[in-house]
Amino acid sequence: MKCLALLTVFSLLATCAFGSILDTILKALESAVDCPSCHALLIPLQGLAHLGNDAFVNTFVSICKDLKLDDADVCQGAIGEEGPILAHDLRQISATGRTATLLCDALFGLCKPPAVNSFSVPFPKAAPSNPKVFTSTGKAPFQVVHFSDVHIDRQYTVGSESNCTKPICCRNFADHTGPATQPAGPNGNGKCDSPVTLADSMLEAAQQFGSSAHFSIFTGDVVEGAVWLVNQNEVTADLQDFNAEMASKLGAPIYGAIGNHDAAPVNSFPRSTTSTDIGSQWVFDTQAAGWTQWIGSGSASQLQHTSGSYALVVPGTNLMIVSVNTQYWYKQNFWLYDSDKLQNDPNGIFAFMVQALQAAEDAGQRAWIIGHMPLGKSDALFDQSNYYDQVVNRYKNTIAAQFFGHSHKDQFEIAYSDYSAQTVANAVSIAYIAPALTPTSGNPAFKIYDIDPDTYEVMDARVYMTDVSSPTFQQTPTWQEYYSARDSYGSLLGGIPATQSLNAAFWHNVTVLFENKDDAFQLFNTRITRGGKVSACTGDCKTSTICDLRALRAQNNCDVVTPGISFKRDGSPLVQQPQEPECEGSAMARLLRAAGSEAAARRK
């Protein structure tokens, strides 16, 4: 591989004399139309990477600007931040190996994920033959608030342009001059991330509607989506500020998880085997310091030394919360592609989970898993999602529920003991996915759960939202209950017993309802974005959506990477490219996908 890379370097240097490195890379991008040609594309990219980070970054910045894939500052910032990580990867791996296939999937969507690498997660004990049964005695439930993906933009500027040319708007960008055509209001806009006023309003509403809540869970993503501008200082300040705001406005403890945007560069969480000066320990240190007031010093130390994961037993309960850093299983964390040696458990997160869940089982406790990325999503690595599923199935009697964010949508995912027979009897665990605060994904929202104090299972999930289209929104956002899952879906199922929880079996029956009654599915489809940015979904879309709800294991979802049309904010066609990953993902990946198609279009 080193010889091939060296030859490619000489080839590129020779190209400089007779043509252009830019043209060489553009031709390679243009030719990349499937998995084999993507592997071929990686060879000149490796040669470019061996010329150094500066050469790699400068070349792709020039391509981005020349093809007008984005504004010049976005090209410079996004590629300048993420480019060195990709260059590092390309210098370490074979262009034809399994890691290269994974990289082609993550960057270009041109390769299908390879078959899951066979690996059995080690467990200290076999599952008990007679596990403890947790039975509801009908006691009054307690409440838990769940919010996620707040994406607070502390540079949001009232009166600035909300219809800009950048990935997010409502800021005073230096290259935007003249009066705003669509001025940003005080409390947010659908093309912009959350102003501080909106975040404060949500926290105040959560305290109002959840005044008796025992605790809250926050499943990550504090930082706004201006990924081409964020740096360590800004992210640190953003995390600290939001921790202070939560502490000042919520009366009960908050148990958090780290999101992919809570680092700089975005998604950047190097493995412990990687040698780099671009680390993420500062993220763990910042959140450990901010969350100690709620999770205690012992769990804060775990967070610092277990790559952002920790566990604790909620005081006064028989419930353990296991918070996991899902970014080590996330396709858009490009540090995961810097070695051809398989790493089944990056940074020991699975080992930590197993240790915590085994302790809960031994103590006769229930457990919740909280994290950022749901493991059934299209941007979860198949290998690690499969191994996660092994953990869930081993401790299915201990895990009462799971809670995530990341998709910005009001969703759920079901885990099964047998994915080849997805029946109500085989539904073993349920993951609740919280809607986002940021208006970019629909109307801002959060959830409040009713929790059975005997089983720690969810008895009801109520969504609260504020309507950004309301004529009074810019004066004062009005928060109200949007719907109750128990009242709505329970009644559509013909009613459920008072002591029955909204467990995996319940939600499986809801998916059957969606299959058989289209009006029920369309109600769900509207609720995904809280009625804010509803997309029509019938036929194959409906089938795929229901399939995804039945897939808390990524290899079983029905998300197929197929060519699609990407549009600029002004509505004009830009390029043909695969579907975007959840929660924005990588700006670099978006630009690289765009580059090949745009180059091909210009050559026609």
C-alpha positions as CSV (number, residue, x, y, z in Angstrom):
1,M,0.0,0.0,0.0
2,K,2.8,2.4,0.8
3,C,4.4,1.8,-2.6
4,L,1.1,2.5,-4.3
5,A,0.7,5.7,-2.2
6,L,4.2,6.8,-3.1
7,L,3.7,6.2,-6.8
8,T,0.5,8.2,-6.5
9,V,2.3,11.1,-4.9
10,F,4.9,11.1,-7.8
11,S,2.0,11.0,-10.2
12,L,0.3,14.0,-8.7
13,L,3.5,15.9,-8.6
14,A,4.0,15.1,-12.3
15,T,0.4,16.2,-12.9
16,C,1.3,19.6,-11.4
17,A,3.8,20.1,-14.3
18,F,1.4,19.2,-17.1
19,G,-2.0,19.9,-15.7
20,S,-3.7,20.4,-12.5
21,I,-4.1,18.4,-9.3
22,L,-7.5,19.9,-9.1
23,D,-8.4,18.5,-12.5
24,T,-7.0,15.1,-11.5
25,I,-9.1,14.9,-8.4
26,L,-12.2,16.3,-10.2
27,K,-11.9,13.6,-12.9
28,A,-11.6,10.9,-10.1
29,L,-14.6,12.3,-8.4
30,E,-16.6,12.4,-11.6
31,S,-15.8,8.7,-12.3
32,A,-16.9,7.6,-8.9
33,V,-20.3,6.1,-9.5
34,D,-20.3,2.9,-7.6
35,C,-18.4,1.0,-4.9
36,P,-15.4,-0.2,-7.1
37,S,-14.9,3.2,-8.6
38,C,-15.1,4.7,-5.1
39,H,-12.2,2.5,-4.0
40,A,-10.4,3.6,-7.2
41,L,-11.1,7.3,-6.2
42,L,-9.4,6.7,-2.8
43,I,-6.0,6.0,-4.5
44,P,-5.5,9.6,-5.8
45,L,-7.0,10.9,-2.6
46,Q,-4.4,9.0,-0.7
47,G,-1.7,10.4,-2.9
48,L,-3.0,13.9,-2.1
49,A,-3.1,13.1,1.6
50,H,0.5,12.1,1.6
51,L,1.4,15.5,0.2
52,G,0.3,16.8,3.6
53,N,-2.8,18.2,5.4
54,D,-2.4,21.6,3.9
55,A,-2.3,20.3,0.3
56,F,-5.3,18.1,1.0
57,V,-7.3,20.9,2.6
58,N,-6.3,23.5,0.0
59,T,-7.2,21.3,-2.9
60,F,-10.7,20.5,-1.6
61,V,-11.3,24.1,-0.6
62,S,-10.5,25.1,-4.2
63,I,-12.8,22.5,-5.6
64,C,-15.6,23.6,-3.3
65,K,-15.2,27.2,-4.3
66,D,-14.7,26.5,-8.0
67,L,-17.8,24.4,-8.2
68,K,-19.7,26.8,-6.0
69,L,-20.7,24.0,-3.7
70,D,-21.2,26.5,-0.9
71,D,-20.2,30.0,0.2
72,A,-16.4,30.5,0.3
73,D,-16.3,30.8,4.1
74,V,-18.2,27.6,4.5
75,C,-15.9,25.8,2.1
76,Q,-12.8,27.1,3.9
77,G,-14.1,26.4,7.4
78,A,-15.8,23.0,7.0
79,I,-12.9,21.5,5.0
80,G,-10.3,23.2,7.1
81,E,-11.8,21.6,10.2
82,E,-12.6,18.1,8.9
83,G,-10.1,17.7,6.1
84,P,-7.1,16.9,8.3
85,I,-9.0,14.0,9.9
86,L,-9.8,12.5,6.5
87,A,-6.2,13.0,5.3
88,H,-5.0,11.2,8.4
89,D,-7.4,8.3,7.7
90,L,-6.3,8.0,4.1
91,R,-2.6,7.8,5.1
92,Q,-3.3,4.9,7.4
93,I,-5.5,2.5,5.4
94,S,-5.6,0.4,2.2
95,A,-7.7,1.8,-0.6
96,T,-9.2,-1.6,-1.2
97,G,-9.9,-2.9,2.3
98,R,-12.9,-3.2,4.5
99,T,-12.2,0.1,6.2
100,A,-12.1,1.8,2.8
101,T,-15.5,0.4,2.0
102,L,-16.9,1.8,5.2
103,L,-15.3,5.2,4.4
104,C,-16.9,5.1,0.9
105,D,-20.2,4.5,2.5
106,A,-19.8,7.3,5.1
107,L,-18.3,9.9,2.7
108,F,-20.0,9.2,-0.7
109,G,-22.8,6.7,-0.1
110,L,-21.3,4.7,-3.0
111,C,-20.7,1.4,-1.1
112,K,-23.2,-0.6,0.9
113,P,-22.0,-1.3,4.4
114,P,-20.1,-4.6,4.4
115,A,-21.6,-7.6,6.2
116,V,-21.4,-7.4,9.9
117,N,-18.1,-8.7,11.3
118,S,-18.9,-11.7,13.5
119,F,-18.2,-10.9,17.1
120,S,-19.9,-12.1,20.3
121,V,-19.9,-9.5,23.1
122,P,-18.5,-11.2,26.2
123,F,-20.8,-11.3,29.2
124,P,-19.7,-12.2,32.7
125,K,-22.8,-14.3,33.4
126,A,-25.4,-16.1,31.3
127,A,-28.9,-14.7,31.4
128,P,-30.8,-16.0,34.5
129,S,-33.1,-18.8,33.8
130,N,-35.7,-17.3,36.2
131,P,-35.2,-13.5,35.9
132,K,-36.7,-11.2,38.3
133,V,-40.2,-10.1,37.2
134,F,-41.1,-6.4,37.7
135,T,-44.8,-6.0,38.2
136,S,-46.9,-2.9,38.5
137,T,-49.0,-2.5,41.6
138,G,-50.9,0.4,40.2
139,K,-49.1,3.1,42.1
140,A,-49.2,6.7,40.9
141,P,-46.5,7.3,38.3
142,F,-43.8,9.9,38.6
143,Q,-42.7,12.2,35.8
144,V,-39.5,12.6,33.8
145,V,-38.8,15.3,31.3
146,H,-36.9,14.5,28.1
147,F,-35.4,17.1,25.8
148,S,-32.7,16.9,23.1
149,D,-30.9,18.6,20.2
150,V,-31.3,22.2,21.5
151,H,-28.7,23.5,19.1
152,I,-28.5,27.0,20.7
153,D,-27.0,29.7,18.4
154,R,-25.6,32.3,20.8
155,Q,-24.7,34.5,17.8
156,Y,-28.4,34.5,16.6
157,T,-29.1,38.1,15.7
158,V,-32.6,39.6,15.7
159,G,-33.2,41.4,12.4
160,S,-30.5,39.5,10.5
161,E,-31.2,37.6,7.3
162,S,-33.2,34.4,7.8
163,N,-33.2,33.4,4.2
164,C,-29.4,33.2,3.6
165,T,-27.2,31.0,1.4
166,K,-25.5,29.2,4.3
167,P,-26.4,26.0,6.1
168,I,-27.9,28.1,9.0
169,C,-29.0,31.7,8.9
170,C,-30.0,34.5,11.4
171,R,-26.5,35.7,11.9
172,N,-24.6,38.8,10.8
173,F,-22.3,37.1,8.3
174,A,-19.6,39.3,6.9
175,D,-20.4,38.5,3.3
176,H,-24.0,39.5,3.6
177,T,-24.7,43.1,3.0
178,G,-27.8,45.2,2.6
179,P,-31.1,45.0,4.4
180,A,-32.5,41.7,5.4
181,T,-35.3,40.4,3.0
182,Q,-36.7,38.2,5.8
183,P,-35.5,39.6,9.1
184,A,-35.1,37.1,12.0
185,G,-37.6,37.4,14.8
186,P,-36.7,37.4,18.5
187,N,-37.7,33.8,19.2
188,G,-36.5,31.8,16.2
189,N,-37.0,30.8,12.6
190,G,-37.3,27.6,10.6
191,K,-34.1,28.2,8.8
192,C,-32.1,29.0,11.9
193,D,-30.9,27.2,15.0
194,S,-32.4,28.1,18.4
195,P,-31.8,31.6,19.9
196,V,-31.2,31.7,23.7
197,T,-34.7,33.1,24.2
198,L,-36.2,29.9,22.7
199,A,-34.1,27.6,24.8
200,D,-35.0,29.6,28.0
201,S,-38.6,29.4,27.0
202,M,-38.5,25.6,26.6
203,L,-36.7,25.1,30.0
204,E,-39.3,27.3,31.7
205,A,-42.1,25.3,30.0
206,A,-40.5,22.1,31.1
207,Q,-40.4,23.3,34.7
208,Q,-44.0,24.5,34.4
209,F,-45.5,21.3,32.9
210,G,-43.1,19.0,34.7
211,S,-43.0,20.8,38.1
212,S,-43.3,17.5,39.9
213,A,-40.7,15.7,37.7
214,H,-38.3,13.4,39.6
215,F,-35.6,14.3,37.1
216,S,-34.9,15.2,33.5
217,I,-32.8,13.5,30.8
218,F,-31.0,15.4,28.0
219,T,-29.8,13.4,25.1
220,G,-27.2,15.7,23.6
221,D,-26.4,18.3,21.0
222,V,-26.0,21.7,22.6
223,V,-24.0,23.4,19.9
224,E,-25.5,25.1,16.8
225,G,-25.0,23.8,13.2
226,A,-22.5,26.4,12.1
227,V,-19.9,23.6,11.9
228,W,-17.6,25.6,9.6
229,L,-17.0,28.1,12.4
230,V,-17.1,26.2,15.7
231,N,-13.9,25.7,17.7
232,Q,-13.0,24.3,21.1
233,N,-13.4,27.6,22.9
234,E,-16.9,28.2,21.6
235,V,-18.1,24.6,22.2
236,T,-16.7,24.7,25.8
237,A,-18.5,28.0,26.5
238,D,-21.7,26.7,24.9
239,L,-21.7,23.6,27.0
240,Q,-20.9,25.5,30.2
241,D,-23.6,28.1,29.4
242,F,-26.3,25.5,28.8
243,N,-25.4,23.6,31.9
244,A,-25.8,26.9,33.9
245,E,-29.2,27.6,32.2
246,M,-30.5,24.1,33.0
247,A,-29.4,24.4,36.6
248,S,-31.1,27.8,37.0
249,K,-34.4,26.9,35.4
250,L,-35.0,23.2,36.3
251,G,-35.6,22.2,39.9
252,A,-34.8,18.5,39.6
253,P,-31.5,16.8,38.6
254,I,-30.6,16.4,34.9
255,Y,-28.9,13.3,33.5
256,G,-27.2,14.0,30.2
257,A,-25.6,12.3,27.3
258,I,-23.0,13.7,24.9
259,G,-24.0,14.5,21.3
260,N,-22.1,14.5,18.0
261,H,-22.2,18.3,17.8
262,D,-20.7,18.7,21.3
263,A,-17.2,18.7,20.0
264,A,-14.9,20.6,17.6
265,P,-14.5,19.7,14.9
266,V,-18.1,18.3,14.7
267,N,-18.3,14.5,15.3
268,S,-14.7,14.4,16.3
269,F,-14.1,11.7,18.9
270,P,-10.8,9.9,18.3
271,R,-10.3,6.4,19.5
272,S,-7.8,5.7,22.3
273,T,-5.6,3.9,19.7
274,T,-5.3,7.1,17.6
275,S,-2.3,9.3,17.9
276,T,-3.4,12.9,17.4
277,D,-3.4,16.3,19.0
278,I,-7.0,16.8,18.0
279,G,-8.6,15.3,21.1
280,S,-12.0,15.2,22.8
281,Q,-11.0,14.8,26.4
282,W,-11.8,18.4,27.0
283,V,-15.4,17.6,26.1
284,F,-15.6,15.0,28.8
285,D,-13.8,17.2,31.3
286,T,-16.2,20.1,30.6
287,Q,-19.3,18.0,31.0
288,A,-18.0,16.1,34.1
289,A,-17.5,19.5,35.8
290,G,-20.9,20.8,34.7
291,W,-22.8,17.6,35.5
292,T,-21.2,16.7,38.9
293,Q,-24.0,18.7,40.7
294,W,-26.5,16.1,39.3
295,I,-24.5,12.8,38.7
296,G,-22.1,13.0,41.6
297,S,-18.3,12.9,41.7
298,G,-18.1,9.2,41.2
299,S,-20.1,9.2,37.9
300,A,-18.4,12.4,36.8
301,S,-15.1,10.5,37.1
302,Q,-16.5,7.7,35.1
303,L,-17.5,10.2,32.4
304,Q,-14.0,11.6,32.3
305,H,-12.3,8.2,32.1
306,T,-14.8,6.2,30.0
307,S,-14.9,8.5,27.0
308,G,-18.1,10.3,28.0
309,S,-20.1,7.4,29.4
310,Y,-21.2,6.9,33.0
311,A,-23.8,5.1,35.2
312,L,-25.6,5.9,38.4
313,V,-28.6,4.8,40.5
314,V,-31.2,7.6,40.7
315,P,-31.5,8.5,44.4
316,G,-34.6,7.2,46.1
317,T,-35.3,4.7,43.3
318,N,-34.4,1.2,42.1
319,L,-33.4,2.6,38.7
320,M,-29.9,2.7,37.2
321,I,-29.3,5.1,34.3
322,V,-26.5,4.1,31.9
323,S,-25.4,7.1,29.7
324,V,-23.4,6.0,26.7
325,N,-21.4,8.1,24.2
326,T,-22.7,6.8,20.9
327,Q,-20.3,8.7,18.8
328,Y,-17.9,5.8,18.8
329,W,-20.5,3.9,16.7
330,Y,-21.4,6.9,14.4
331,K,-20.5,6.8,10.7
332,Q,-19.7,10.5,10.6
333,N,-17.0,10.2,13.2
334,F,-14.2,10.0,10.7
335,W,-11.6,8.9,13.3
336,L,-13.2,5.5,13.1
337,Y,-11.6,4.9,9.7
338,D,-7.9,5.4,10.5
339,S,-7.0,1.7,10.8
340,D,-7.5,-1.5,8.9
341,K,-7.4,-3.4,12.2
342,L,-10.9,-4.2,13.4
343,Q,-11.9,-2.6,16.7
344,N,-15.1,-4.2,17.8
345,D,-15.4,-2.1,21.0
346,P,-13.8,1.3,20.5
347,N,-12.8,2.8,23.8
348,G,-14.5,0.0,25.7
349,I,-18.0,1.4,25.7
350,F,-19.6,-2.0,25.4
351,A,-17.5,-3.4,28.2
352,F,-18.6,-0.5,30.4
353,M,-22.3,-1.0,29.5
354,V,-22.1,-4.7,30.3
355,Q,-20.4,-4.0,33.6
356,A,-23.1,-1.5,34.6
357,L,-26.1,-3.7,33.4
358,Q,-24.7,-6.7,35.1
359,A,-24.5,-4.8,38.4
360,A,-28.1,-3.7,37.9
361,E,-29.2,-7.2,37.2
362,D,-27.3,-8.6,40.3
363,A,-28.9,-5.9,42.5
364,G,-32.4,-6.5,41.2
365,Q,-32.6,-3.1,39.6
366,R,-34.1,-1.8,36.4
367,A,-32.0,0.2,34.0
368,W,-32.5,2.9,31.4
369,I,-30.0,3.5,28.6
370,I,-29.7,7.1,27.4
371,G,-27.6,8.3,24.5
372,H,-27.6,10.6,21.5
373,M,-27.8,8.5,18.4
374,P,-30.4,5.7,18.2
375,L,-28.7,2.5,17.1
376,G,-31.2,1.7,14.3
377,K,-30.5,4.8,12.3
378,S,-28.8,4.9,8.9
379,D,-25.8,6.6,10.3
380,A,-25.1,3.9,12.9
381,L,-22.3,1.5,12.0
382,F,-23.7,-1.9,11.3
383,D,-21.0,-3.7,13.4
384,Q,-21.5,-1.7,16.5
385,S,-25.3,-1.6,16.2
386,N,-25.3,-5.4,16.0
387,Y,-23.1,-5.7,19.1
388,Y,-25.3,-3.2,20.9
389,D,-28.3,-5.3,20.1
390,Q,-26.5,-8.3,21.7
391,V,-26.2,-6.3,24.9
392,V,-29.9,-5.3,24.7
393,N,-31.1,-8.8,24.2
394,R,-28.8,-10.2,27.0
395,Y,-30.2,-7.7,29.5
396,K,-33.7,-7.4,28.1
397,N,-35.2,-8.2,31.5
398,T,-33.2,-5.4,33.2
399,I,-33.6,-2.7,30.6
400,A,-36.9,-1.0,31.1
401,A,-36.5,1.5,28.3
402,Q,-34.0,3.4,26.1
403,F,-33.9,7.1,25.3
404,F,-32.2,9.0,22.4
405,G,-32.3,12.1,20.3
406,H,-30.2,13.0,17.1
407,S,-32.9,12.6,14.4
408,H,-34.7,15.7,15.6
409,K,-37.9,13.7,15.1
410,D,-40.6,12.4,17.4
411,Q,-40.0,8.7,16.8
412,F,-39.4,5.3,18.4
413,E,-37.5,2.1,17.5
414,I,-38.2,-1.4,18.6
415,A,-35.7,-4.2,19.3
416,Y,-36.6,-7.8,18.7
417,S,-35.1,-11.1,19.9
418,D,-35.5,-12.4,16.3
419,Y,-35.5,-9.9,13.5
420,S,-36.5,-12.5,11.0
421,A,-39.8,-12.9,12.9
422,Q,-40.8,-9.4,14.1
423,T,-43.8,-10.3,16.2
424,V,-45.4,-8.8,19.3
425,A,-44.0,-11.8,21.3
426,N,-40.4,-11.1,20.1
427,A,-40.5,-7.4,20.8
428,V,-38.1,-7.0,23.7
429,S,-37.1,-3.4,24.1
430,I,-38.3,0.1,23.2
431,A,-36.3,3.2,22.4
432,Y,-38.0,6.6,22.7
433,I,-36.5,9.3,20.4
434,A,-37.1,12.9,21.5
435,P,-38.0,15.7,19.1
436,A,-35.6,18.7,18.8
437,L,-35.8,22.2,20.1
438,T,-34.2,23.7,17.0
439,P,-36.9,25.0,14.6
440,T,-34.9,23.7,11.6
441,S,-36.6,20.4,12.0
442,G,-40.2,21.4,12.7
443,N,-41.9,22.9,15.7
444,P,-39.8,23.0,18.9
445,A,-40.8,20.3,21.4
446,F,-39.9,18.1,24.4
447,K,-41.5,15.1,26.1
448,I,-42.7,14.3,29.6
449,Y,-43.0,10.6,30.5
450,D,-45.2,9.1,33.2
451,I,-43.1,6.3,34.8
452,D,-44.4,3.4,36.8
453,P,-42.5,3.4,40.2
454,D,-42.5,-0.4,40.4
455,T,-41.4,-1.3,36.8
456,Y,-39.8,2.0,35.7
457,E,-41.5,1.5,32.4
458,V,-43.1,4.3,30.5
459,M,-46.9,4.5,31.1
460,D,-47.4,7.6,28.9
461,A,-45.3,9.9,26.7
462,R,-46.7,13.4,26.2
463,V,-45.3,15.8,23.7
464,Y,-45.3,19.6,24.4
465,M,-44.6,22.0,21.6
466,T,-44.8,25.6,20.5
467,D,-45.9,26.6,17.0
468,V,-43.4,28.8,15.2
469,S,-46.1,29.9,12.8
470,S,-48.4,31.3,15.5
471,P,-48.9,35.1,15.2
472,T,-47.8,35.4,18.9
473,F,-44.7,33.2,18.7
474,Q,-42.3,36.1,18.2
475,Q,-43.8,37.9,21.2
476,T,-44.0,34.9,23.6
477,P,-43.8,31.3,22.6
478,T,-46.8,29.4,23.8
479,W,-46.2,25.9,24.9
480,Q,-49.0,23.3,25.1
481,E,-49.6,19.6,25.2
482,Y,-49.5,18.3,21.6
483,Y,-50.7,14.8,22.3
484,S,-50.6,11.9,24.7
485,A,-49.3,8.6,23.2
486,R,-51.4,6.6,25.6
487,D,-54.6,8.5,24.9
488,S,-54.1,8.7,21.2
489,Y,-52.6,5.4,20.1
490,G,-54.1,3.4,23.0
491,S,-57.6,4.5,22.0
492,L,-56.8,3.6,18.3
493,L,-55.8,0.1,19.5
494,G,-59.2,-0.2,21.3
495,G,-57.9,0.7,24.7
496,I,-55.3,-0.8,27.0
497,P,-55.4,-1.9,30.6
498,A,-54.5,0.7,33.2
499,T,-51.4,-1.2,34.4
500,Q,-50.0,-1.9,30.9
501,S,-47.0,0.1,30.0
502,L,-46.1,1.5,26.6
503,N,-43.5,-1.2,26.2
504,A,-42.0,-2.8,23.0
505,A,-45.1,-5.0,22.6
506,F,-47.4,-1.9,22.7
507,W,-45.4,-0.1,20.1
508,H,-45.2,-3.2,17.8
509,N,-49.0,-3.2,17.9
510,V,-49.0,0.4,17.0
511,T,-46.9,-0.3,13.9
512,V,-49.4,-3.0,12.9
513,L,-52.1,-0.4,13.3
514,F,-50.1,1.9,11.0
515,E,-49.9,-0.8,8.4
516,N,-53.7,-1.4,8.5
517,K,-55.0,2.1,9.1
518,D,-53.5,4.8,6.9
519,D,-55.1,7.6,8.8
520,A,-53.3,6.4,12.0
521,F,-50.0,6.4,10.1
522,Q,-50.6,9.8,8.6
523,L,-51.3,11.1,12.1
524,F,-47.9,9.8,13.2
525,N,-46.2,11.2,10.1
526,T,-47.6,14.7,10.9
527,R,-46.4,14.3,14.5
528,I,-42.8,13.5,13.5
529,T,-42.2,17.2,12.9
530,R,-44.9,18.3,15.3
531,G,-46.9,19.5,12.3
532,G,-44.1,22.0,11.4
533,K,-42.4,20.5,8.3
534,V,-44.6,17.7,7.2
535,S,-43.5,15.6,4.1
536,A,-46.0,13.4,2.3
537,C,-45.4,9.8,3.0
538,T,-47.2,7.0,1.2
539,G,-46.4,3.8,-0.6
540,D,-42.7,2.9,-0.3
541,C,-42.1,5.8,2.0
542,K,-44.7,4.4,4.4
543,T,-43.4,0.9,4.2
544,S,-39.8,2.1,4.8
545,T,-40.9,4.2,7.7
546,I,-42.7,1.4,9.5
547,C,-39.7,-0.9,8.7
548,D,-37.4,1.7,10.4
549,L,-39.6,1.8,13.5
550,R,-39.1,-1.9,13.8
551,A,-35.3,-1.7,13.6
552,L,-33.3,-0.8,16.7
553,R,-30.6,-2.6,14.8
554,A,-29.2,-0.7,11.9
555,Q,-28.7,-3.7,9.6
556,N,-32.4,-4.2,9.6
557,N,-33.6,-0.7,8.7
558,C,-34.9,0.0,5.2
559,D,-32.8,3.1,4.6
560,V,-31.2,2.6,1.2
561,V,-28.7,5.1,0.0
562,T,-30.0,6.1,-3.4
563,P,-29.3,9.2,-5.6
564,G,-31.5,12.1,-4.8
565,I,-31.6,15.9,-5.5
566,S,-30.1,18.3,-3.1
567,F,-31.3,21.9,-3.2
568,K,-29.8,25.2,-2.1
569,R,-31.8,27.3,0.2
570,D,-33.0,29.4,-2.7
571,G,-34.7,26.2,-4.1
572,S,-32.4,25.9,-7.2
573,P,-31.1,22.4,-8.0
574,L,-27.5,21.9,-6.8
575,V,-26.3,18.4,-7.4
576,Q,-27.5,14.8,-7.3
577,Q,-26.4,13.1,-4.2
578,P,-27.3,10.3,-1.7
579,Q,-29.7,10.9,1.2
580,E,-28.3,13.1,4.0
581,P,-27.4,11.4,7.3
582,E,-29.4,12.2,10.4
583,C,-28.7,15.4,12.4
584,E,-26.7,17.2,9.6
585,G,-23.7,14.9,10.1
586,S,-20.5,16.1,8.4
587,A,-20.3,19.2,6.2
588,M,-17.2,17.7,4.6
589,A,-19.2,14.5,3.6
590,R,-21.9,16.7,2.1
591,L,-19.5,18.7,0.1
592,L,-17.6,15.6,-1.2
593,R,-20.9,14.0,-2.3
594,A,-21.7,17.2,-4.1
595,A,-18.4,17.6,-5.8
596,G,-18.5,14.5,-8.0
597,S,-22.0,15.1,-9.3
598,E,-21.3,18.8,-9.9
599,A,-18.1,18.0,-11.8
600,A,-19.9,15.5,-14.0
601,A,-22.7,17.9,-14.7
602,R,-20.3,20.6,-15.8
603,R,-18.4,18.3,-18.1
604,K,-21.6,17.3,-20.0
